[in-house]
Amino acid sequence: MRTRSTLALISVAALLLVSATGCTQLKARDQLNKGVHAFKLAKYAEAVEHFRTATELDPEFHTARLYLATAYMSQYIPGADSPENLEMAKNAFDEFNKALEKSPNDTVAIASIASLFFHQKKWAESEQWYSRLVKADPENKVGYYTLGVIAWTKSFQQRMEARAKMGMKPEDPGPLKDKKVREELKAELLPIVQSGIDSLNKALQIDKEYDDSMAYLNLLHRERADLQETTEEYKKDTEIADAWVQKTLEIKKIKAARLEKAPGGIVQEATQ
């Protein structure tokens, strides 16, 4: 049976542990604040040190982990293949992944990894992560839009290469004139193109004035047009594409007019 003195010692030890934990968390939060200050001044390397210290002090500090990953990502330069730059991308990915281990549906981490792969032109990986993003957040219009962009990117290069091999210029009317090549490309690319069209339409269901999605619907219908079997089918898709061009322009005009009327918007100078 425990004596009163033993129980008292246990209570004191527990209080000291709680106090030490609280002190550590306060230090971690202080490091986070210092990191945020450095980040706002674009001192990303300094910010990394503060955020990393915060996560070392408190490994469960989810916000600090996200900031650390973001600070690494902010130093990554898309298209640069230096070992230092690739290391920044890897560090960002690793830290976002650690955040996801604690919070698997954190849309900030998921979207950041998806964006990182997109800027690295790793289309398959980016598509996988954007698909995960819209599953975690079905109202994420940017996720659906980017899936449409990826679909167009996958199709466009192959279609242009096929046209060049056939002696067809980009402006020459379609569909692709070599039936065998067209059928092979259709089998491979049509599901991708259609998936992209479906994703862009979902983005428009979320935001009916999402003109970026309209612009890529134009492009994807032109992809689909070249894969069609007949001239009539080709023309039908190009007409749909042209309609999306007009719709895009109309929405841009509506938005511009709305901006002019908004408080603090564009003001026309008075004529003398």
C-alpha positions as CSV (number, residue, x, y, z in Angstrom):
1,M,0.0,0.0,0.0
2,R,1.4,3.4,-1.0
3,T,2.2,5.8,1.8
4,R,1.1,9.4,1.7
5,S,4.7,10.5,1.1
6,T,4.9,8.2,-2.0
7,L,1.7,9.6,-3.4
8,A,2.9,13.1,-2.8
9,L,6.1,12.4,-4.7
10,I,4.2,11.0,-7.6
11,S,1.9,14.1,-7.7
12,V,4.9,16.4,-7.7
13,A,6.6,14.4,-10.5
14,A,3.4,14.6,-12.5
15,L,3.2,18.3,-12.0
16,L,6.8,18.8,-13.0
17,L,6.2,16.7,-16.2
18,V,3.2,18.8,-17.1
19,S,5.1,22.0,-16.4
20,A,8.1,20.8,-18.5
21,T,5.7,19.8,-21.4
22,G,4.0,23.1,-21.2
23,C,7.3,25.0,-21.3
24,T,8.5,23.0,-24.3
25,Q,5.3,23.7,-26.2
26,L,5.7,27.4,-25.4
27,K,9.2,27.3,-26.8
28,A,8.0,25.5,-29.9
29,R,5.3,28.2,-30.4
30,D,7.9,30.9,-30.0
31,Q,10.0,29.3,-32.7
32,L,6.9,29.1,-34.9
33,N,6.3,32.8,-34.5
34,K,9.9,33.6,-35.3
35,G,9.7,31.4,-38.4
36,V,6.5,33.1,-39.6
37,H,8.2,36.5,-39.2
38,A,11.2,35.4,-41.2
39,F,9.0,33.7,-43.8
40,K,7.0,37.0,-44.3
41,L,10.3,38.7,-45.0
42,A,11.2,36.0,-47.6
43,K,14.0,34.8,-45.4
44,Y,13.1,31.2,-46.1
45,A,16.4,29.5,-45.0
46,E,16.0,31.3,-41.6
47,A,12.4,30.3,-41.5
48,V,13.3,26.7,-42.0
49,E,15.6,26.7,-39.0
50,H,12.9,28.1,-36.7
51,F,10.2,25.8,-38.0
52,R,12.5,22.8,-37.8
53,T,13.4,23.7,-34.2
54,A,9.7,24.0,-33.4
55,T,9.0,20.4,-34.7
56,E,12.0,19.1,-32.8
57,L,10.7,20.6,-29.6
58,D,7.1,19.4,-30.3
59,P,6.9,16.6,-32.9
60,E,3.1,16.7,-32.7
61,F,3.0,20.4,-33.7
62,H,1.1,20.0,-36.9
63,T,1.1,23.7,-37.9
64,A,4.9,24.0,-37.5
65,R,5.3,20.9,-39.7
66,L,3.2,22.4,-42.5
67,Y,5.1,25.7,-42.2
68,L,8.4,23.8,-42.4
69,A,7.3,22.0,-45.5
70,T,6.0,25.2,-47.1
71,A,9.3,27.0,-46.4
72,Y,11.2,24.3,-48.2
73,M,8.7,24.4,-51.1
74,S,9.1,28.2,-51.3
75,Q,12.8,27.7,-52.1
76,Y,12.1,25.2,-54.9
77,I,12.6,26.6,-58.4
78,P,10.5,24.7,-61.0
79,G,12.6,23.5,-63.9
80,A,16.0,23.8,-62.1
81,D,17.8,20.5,-61.8
82,S,20.6,21.3,-59.5
83,P,21.1,18.9,-56.6
84,E,20.3,21.7,-54.1
85,N,17.0,22.5,-55.8
86,L,16.0,18.8,-56.0
87,E,16.8,18.5,-52.3
88,M,14.5,21.3,-51.5
89,A,11.7,19.5,-53.4
90,K,12.4,16.3,-51.5
91,N,12.5,18.0,-48.1
92,A,9.2,19.6,-48.9
93,F,7.6,16.3,-49.9
94,D,9.0,14.5,-46.8
95,E,7.7,17.1,-44.4
96,F,4.2,17.3,-46.0
97,N,4.1,13.5,-45.9
98,K,5.0,13.5,-42.2
99,A,2.1,15.9,-41.7
100,L,-0.2,13.5,-43.5
101,E,0.9,10.6,-41.3
102,K,-0.8,12.5,-38.4
103,S,-3.7,14.0,-40.5
104,P,-4.3,11.9,-43.6
105,N,-7.0,14.2,-45.1
106,D,-5.1,17.5,-44.6
107,T,-6.0,19.2,-47.9
108,V,-3.2,21.8,-47.5
109,A,-0.5,19.0,-47.5
110,I,-2.2,17.0,-50.2
111,A,-2.6,20.1,-52.5
112,S,1.0,21.1,-51.9
113,I,2.4,17.7,-52.8
114,A,0.1,17.6,-55.9
115,S,1.4,21.1,-56.9
116,L,5.0,20.1,-56.3
117,F,4.7,17.1,-58.7
118,F,2.9,19.3,-61.2
119,H,5.7,21.8,-61.3
120,Q,8.2,19.0,-61.6
121,K,6.1,17.8,-64.7
122,K,5.6,14.4,-63.0
123,W,2.1,14.1,-64.4
124,A,1.2,10.6,-63.1
125,E,2.2,11.5,-59.6
126,S,0.5,14.9,-59.7
127,E,-2.7,13.3,-61.1
128,Q,-2.7,10.8,-58.3
129,W,-2.4,13.5,-55.6
130,Y,-4.9,15.8,-57.2
131,S,-7.3,12.8,-57.4
132,R,-6.7,12.3,-53.7
133,L,-7.3,16.1,-53.1
134,V,-10.8,16.1,-54.7
135,K,-11.7,12.9,-52.8
136,A,-10.8,14.6,-49.6
137,D,-12.4,17.9,-50.7
138,P,-15.1,17.3,-53.4
139,E,-15.7,21.1,-53.7
140,N,-12.1,21.9,-54.6
141,K,-12.5,23.4,-58.1
142,V,-8.7,23.9,-58.5
143,G,-8.1,20.2,-58.0
144,Y,-10.6,19.3,-60.8
145,Y,-9.3,22.1,-63.0
146,T,-5.7,20.8,-62.7
147,L,-6.7,17.3,-63.5
148,G,-8.1,18.7,-66.7
149,V,-4.9,20.5,-67.4
150,I,-2.9,17.3,-66.8
151,A,-5.2,15.4,-69.2
152,W,-4.6,18.0,-71.9
153,T,-0.8,18.0,-71.4
154,K,-0.7,14.2,-71.7
155,S,-2.7,14.3,-75.0
156,F,-1.4,17.4,-76.7
157,Q,2.3,16.4,-77.1
158,Q,1.5,12.9,-78.5
159,R,-1.1,14.3,-80.9
160,M,1.2,17.1,-82.2
161,E,4.0,14.5,-82.7
162,A,1.5,12.3,-84.7
163,R,0.5,15.3,-86.8
164,A,4.1,16.2,-87.6
165,K,4.8,12.6,-88.7
166,M,1.8,12.7,-91.0
167,G,2.9,16.0,-92.5
168,M,-0.1,17.8,-90.9
169,K,0.5,21.4,-89.7
170,P,-1.1,22.4,-86.4
171,E,-3.6,24.6,-88.3
172,D,-4.6,21.9,-90.8
173,P,-8.2,20.6,-90.3
174,G,-8.6,17.1,-88.9
175,P,-9.2,14.4,-87.9
176,L,-5.8,12.7,-88.0
177,K,-5.6,11.4,-91.6
178,D,-3.7,8.2,-90.9
179,K,-6.5,5.8,-89.8
180,K,-4.1,3.3,-88.2
181,V,-2.3,5.9,-86.2
182,R,-5.6,7.6,-85.3
183,E,-7.1,4.4,-84.0
184,E,-4.0,3.7,-81.9
185,L,-4.0,7.2,-80.4
186,K,-7.8,7.1,-79.9
187,A,-7.5,3.9,-77.8
188,E,-4.8,5.5,-75.7
189,L,-5.8,9.1,-75.5
190,L,-9.6,9.3,-75.7
191,P,-10.1,8.0,-72.1
192,I,-7.6,10.6,-70.9
193,V,-9.2,13.4,-72.8
194,Q,-12.7,12.4,-71.7
195,S,-11.6,12.2,-68.1
196,G,-10.2,15.7,-68.4
197,I,-13.4,17.0,-69.9
198,D,-15.4,15.4,-67.0
199,S,-13.0,17.0,-64.4
200,L,-13.3,20.5,-66.0
201,N,-17.1,20.2,-66.0
202,K,-17.0,19.3,-62.3
203,A,-15.0,22.5,-61.7
204,L,-17.6,24.4,-63.5
205,Q,-20.4,22.9,-61.4
206,I,-18.6,24.3,-58.4
207,D,-17.9,27.7,-60.0
208,K,-20.0,28.4,-63.1
209,E,-17.8,31.4,-63.9
210,Y,-14.5,29.5,-63.8
211,D,-13.1,30.8,-67.1
212,D,-9.8,28.9,-66.8
213,S,-11.8,25.7,-66.9
214,M,-13.7,26.9,-69.9
215,A,-10.5,27.7,-71.7
216,Y,-9.2,24.1,-71.2
217,L,-12.6,22.6,-72.2
218,N,-11.9,24.4,-75.5
219,L,-8.5,22.8,-75.8
220,L,-9.6,19.3,-74.8
221,H,-12.5,19.3,-77.3
222,R,-9.9,20.1,-80.0
223,E,-7.9,17.1,-78.7
224,R,-11.0,14.9,-79.0
225,A,-11.8,16.3,-82.5
226,D,-8.6,15.0,-84.0
227,L,-9.3,11.5,-82.7
228,Q,-12.8,11.3,-84.3
229,E,-13.5,9.0,-87.2
230,T,-15.3,11.4,-89.6
231,T,-15.1,15.0,-90.7
232,E,-18.6,15.6,-89.3
233,E,-17.6,14.4,-85.9
234,Y,-14.4,16.5,-86.1
235,K,-16.5,19.6,-86.9
236,K,-18.9,19.0,-84.1
237,D,-16.1,18.9,-81.5
238,T,-14.4,22.0,-83.0
239,E,-17.8,23.8,-82.9
240,I,-18.1,22.9,-79.2
241,A,-14.5,24.2,-78.7
242,D,-15.3,27.5,-80.4
243,A,-18.4,27.9,-78.2
244,W,-16.2,27.5,-75.1
245,V,-13.9,30.2,-76.5
246,Q,-16.8,32.6,-76.8
247,K,-18.1,31.7,-73.4
248,T,-14.6,32.3,-71.9
249,L,-14.5,35.8,-73.4
250,E,-18.0,36.6,-72.2
251,I,-17.2,35.6,-68.6
252,K,-14.0,37.6,-68.6
253,K,-15.9,40.6,-69.8
254,I,-18.5,40.1,-67.1
255,K,-15.8,39.8,-64.4
256,A,-14.0,42.9,-65.7
257,A,-17.2,45.0,-65.7
258,R,-18.0,43.7,-62.2
259,L,-14.5,44.8,-61.0
260,E,-14.9,48.3,-62.5
261,K,-18.2,48.7,-60.6
262,A,-16.8,47.4,-57.3
263,P,-15.6,49.8,-54.6
264,G,-12.0,50.6,-55.3
265,G,-12.2,49.1,-58.8
266,I,-11.0,50.7,-62.0
267,V,-12.0,54.3,-62.3
268,Q,-12.0,56.1,-65.6
269,E,-10.3,59.4,-65.6
270,A,-12.5,62.5,-66.1
271,T,-12.1,64.1,-69.5
272,Q,-11.0,67.8,-69.6
